[in-house]
Every structure is written in structure tokens, then in C-alpha cells.
Amino acid sequence: MDITKLIRDNIRRLKPYSCARNEFKGEASIYLDANENPLNTPYNRYPDPLQESLKAKIARIKNVRASQIMMGVGSDEPIDLIIRIFCEPGQDNIVAIDPTYGMYQVCADINNVEYRKVLLHADYSLDAGQLLNAVDGQSKIIFLCSPNNPTGNLLNHTEMEKVITGFNGIVVVDEAYIDFSPDASLLKVLDHYPNLIVLQTFSKAWGMASVRCGMAFASEEIIGYLNKVKYPYNLNLLTQSFVGKQLDFESRKNRWVEMIIDQRTSLAKQLTDLPRIEKVYPSDANFLLVKVQDANQLYNQLVEQGIVVRNRNGISLCLGCLRITVGTREENEELLNVISALNDPLHNSGIEMRKAVVKRTTNETDIYISLDIDGTGQTDISTGLGFFDHLLDQIGRHSGMDLTIRVRGDLHVDEHHTVEDTAIALGEALWKALGSKRGIERYGFCLPMDDCLCSVALDFGGRSWLVYDTNFNREKIGEMPTEMLRHFFKSLSDTAKMNLNIKAEGENEHHKAEGIFKAFARAIKMAIRRDAHNNELPSTKGML
Ligand SMILES: *Cc1c(COP(=O)(O)O)cnc(C)c1O
């Protein structure tokens, strides 16, 4: 295949801009060739226009020759350049799968090049024959995307090769998500196909979308044209050196990919179980295409809860679909919590759902709390302090609230921040989840008596106050300092805006602490009880 014949005449004839750094290559001791400022090293110098050292590293990682790489400001840059190199505006056309990434059409439109869409099968698989049927003598480029966006699936290798061998023009395969299915990359057949261009990016698996750095891989001849047409200094010094350094952490990228794939599996499974979700499509990428009941409504409801996904309803073959990027475990859990709460019949009948998620990160602690007041007492607690976990566990179990608490604190310093910050965040979660407080009992009290006498009374009246009348003789129970118990309830009553009165006496310190938490949980259970038929505020002042 003669690639030269496919190049637009003006591009073939183009004499590219020759910059100072092109004309003199090598090391000089004094640079007076580029009208740079001699001061402010190293930022005063123009960067390497061909990014040689960065490409050398990428070539090693990707197992290609450096001369087969063109670096771009994101992979969006090569998409545009490829169209400008091969397509005569108003004359030539591009053929692409549908649905796919929107930038191909935008770049075609900007360049005034006809863009022909060929539907994928209903299961989003590729039909090479149909794609090639749409080709005519003016077709210069075919765009494929694998794994495809927004459908998430890899395209079949054999079908793609049929397209590449059956088309007398350029085939671009966009592999933006290939790090999530690395074995499927077409880079290994790059040398077989002079008309193949593979696009990859640092924006997804490598976690550098803000850096704007992408790659095109192709024959030396095509790379030569891309270099001729691009802005001479398209990648600045900061990008080149930063990306170069990040490449040393490939194993970290691989761990991220593993984590995201794990999360993708569990998110897909849990989404499937929700009644509002009709179908979760299989994914080879870091997102899920999900068919839901009333996509526009769900999209808006999620936005109201502070969660933004991509609404793909209305795109070809994606009727009723949302595209959901896989986030961290906590983010995915929150998404699931919010969607399942929307499914909650109580919620749909207009009664507020009493759930909250609180995230709190400081230099000392990193805390995640998820609370469902109307749960069944399910708990999942890990603070790094065994006895503290045990106490917090009492709160969930004996109040009937579902409670997840995950804390990573500076326990190497001491227990103080972990206990205090957990209390602050838990109080905040209680306060948020209680919401309007309509219909609730508001007051709770409990006085259990086994070998310890503990009494706890509380009032969710909106003002914080603590009476704490007990003494511990031991300094610590497990690793938990007993002096921190008072501190815990003080911080909790502050952020939950509750009035709390605690008294306890007894011999066994473990039982006494546990008794306080149990009594506290029972008092909460009483105070949060809600009468759905009496949706009033339990206050004569009209506010709490
Ligand atoms: C995200 C994405 C890209 C990446 O674009 P950059 O400009 O490199 O950030 C390319 N192609 C597809 C299909 C994408 O989804």
C-alpha cells in the first residue's frame, strides 16, 4: 500500500517550519540561536520539539521503536492532525463506528470533512463487512475505538484486522482504555500494517488527564507527516519531564488498574441487583455502560445528591443508558447507597430517607462514615483500635442503624486524633442523616443494669451539651485510653447537636464502657423512631 498517495498534496509538498532546535542539534556551551532569555534556567529554553528522551522511555515500555511514536497534547491532537493530513476538506470522507467517542466527528466537522457513521451490532460488536460497505473512493480514514467509548467493550481482533486489510486508506484504532485490557493492544501488529495508526493516552490508567499528553503509534512515514504538521513545540518542558518521571512508576499504574478492575467487577455486580438498573453491559475499560429506568430522571437525581455520571441516553444504541466511571471503593459505595435509596419505596412516597455519608480528611486522620438510620443494625467498623471498634459496633447493633466506619489515623502518634475525629464525623453523620427531624421521637433514655449501672439520656433538640458522670480506674482498655471516652461523647454531642447525659458505675471497666455505648445506642434507637403518620416537628418552637 502506498501511503504517500493518500497524503493531501499540500501536506506532501509542505516545507515544515524549521525551528532553532531543528537546525542545530547537539550540545553547545552557549546558546544564542533562539532569542531566548539567558536567565531563568531551565524554563528559558525551548523544549525538545521531538521529545526524544520521553519517546525513548515510551518505546521501551510499549515495545516499539521511538521513531514509531508521535507525542501529542492529549490524543485529541493526533486525531485532528490525522484528519488534516489525509482528508481534503469538502471532498474526502471519514467512516467510523457508531456509537463511539465524540471527538472524531467534532474534528471532522471542524475540518469540513464528511463523517459517515456505521452502527455496531446491538451487542456493540464490530461488523467489518458493514463498515467496509460504507467506504467509497473518497474515504481516507476509518476510526475504530477499542475498548470502545461509551460501550466499554473491546472490538474483535479478527474483525479489526479485516477492516485494516480490506481498506485502502488509514485505519485509526483508538486504544485510550487499553491499559485495562493490555493483551488486546494492536501495537504488536503495528509493523504488519502500514495503514494502521494506534492512539493511546496518559489520561486514563496513568492518572494524568490534567497533564494533556497522548501518543500516536504508526509507521515511520506516517509519524514523519504528523511531526511535520504538529506545532513545533507542542509538548512543553514541564509535561515532558513530568511524564518521563511518572513512567518510572509503571508498577503503581498497574496496581491502580488492578484496583479499578476489582472495583468494576463489584460495582457491576451490585448495580445489577438494584431494581432501577435494567442492564449492566460488560466492560473492558474503567467505566460501565448501564441501562436504567428513566435515565434522564436518574441522572438528575444523582446530580442532586452531588454525584455526576455521563448521560448517554439518546446516543445511538444507548437508549436509557448512563456511563458510569469506576471510582474508589468509597465513591462506588456512595453511588450504590444513593441509587438504592432512590429505589426505596419510603423515599418515593415522599418521606425523607435518613442516610448520610461523611468523609473527613485532615493531616491526622482519613475517615469514611456511612450511616443509614433506618437500617437493620449492620456494621462494618475498622479504626485500627480493637476496643474502639468494639464500642462503635455497639452503637450500630443496638440502635438498629446501619453503620460503616473506616478510619486511617495517626496511631503511631497516639489514639487521640483517631477517637476525636471519629466522634466528630459520626456526630456530623447523625446530624445530616436526621435531616428535617420531622416525625421523630427526639428524646431517648436507657437504664440497663447488669453488673454495671449505666444511664444515658439524650435529646436531638439541636443544642449540644454533655453531662458525663463516671470514673475509670484503668488508664486503658485494650489500646483505648479511658480518658478519651469523655472526649468522644463531647465531640459527638457537639457535631450531632445533641444533649447527652451519661452516668455509669460498676466494677468491671470493660463492661462499664461497653454498657455506656449500649445504653447510648438504645437511647438513640428510641429517639430516632419516626411516626410516618405524624410528620411534625417534635418541638413547640417549630424548629430543631
Ligand atoms: C478519554 C479518551 C481519549 C483521551 O483523550 P486525551 O486527549 O488523551 O485526554 C481518547 N479517546 C477516547 C475514546 C477517550 O475516551
The ligand as a Tripos MOL2 file, in Angstrom:
@<TRIPOS>MOLECULE
LIG
   15    15     1     0     0
SMALL
NO_CHARGES

@<TRIPOS>ATOM
      1 C1        -10.6000    9.7870   27.0780 C.3       1 LIG1
      2 C2        -10.4190    9.3890   25.6680 C.ar      1 LIG1
      3 C3         -9.3260    9.8250   24.9250 C.ar      1 LIG1
      4 C4         -8.2620   10.6280   25.6030 C.3       1 LIG1
      5 O1         -8.1470   11.8640   25.1480 O.3       1 LIG1
      6 P1         -6.9260   12.7340   25.6720 P.3       1 LIG1
      7 O2         -6.9610   13.8760   24.7530 O.co2     1 LIG1
      8 O3         -5.6930   11.8970   25.5240 O.co2     1 LIG1
      9 O4         -7.1800   13.0710   27.0970 O.co2     1 LIG1
     10 C5         -9.1780    9.4190   23.6340 C.ar      1 LIG1
     11 N1        -10.0790    8.5980   23.0720 N.ar      1 LIG1
     12 C6        -11.1290    8.1490   23.7540 C.ar      1 LIG1
     13 C7        -12.0670    7.2040   23.1210 C.3       1 LIG1
     14 C8        -11.3450    8.5430   25.0600 C.ar      1 LIG1
     15 O5        -12.4170    8.1100   25.7240 O.3       1 LIG1
@<TRIPOS>BOND
     1     1     2 1
     2     2     3 ar
     3     2    14 ar
     4     3     4 1
     5     3    10 ar
     6     4     5 1
     7     5     6 1
     8     6     7 2
     9     6     8 1
    10     6     9 1
    11    10    11 ar
    12    11    12 ar
    13    12    13 1
    14    12    14 ar
    15    14    15 1
@<TRIPOS>SUBSTRUCTURE
     1 LIG1         1 GROUP 0 **** ****
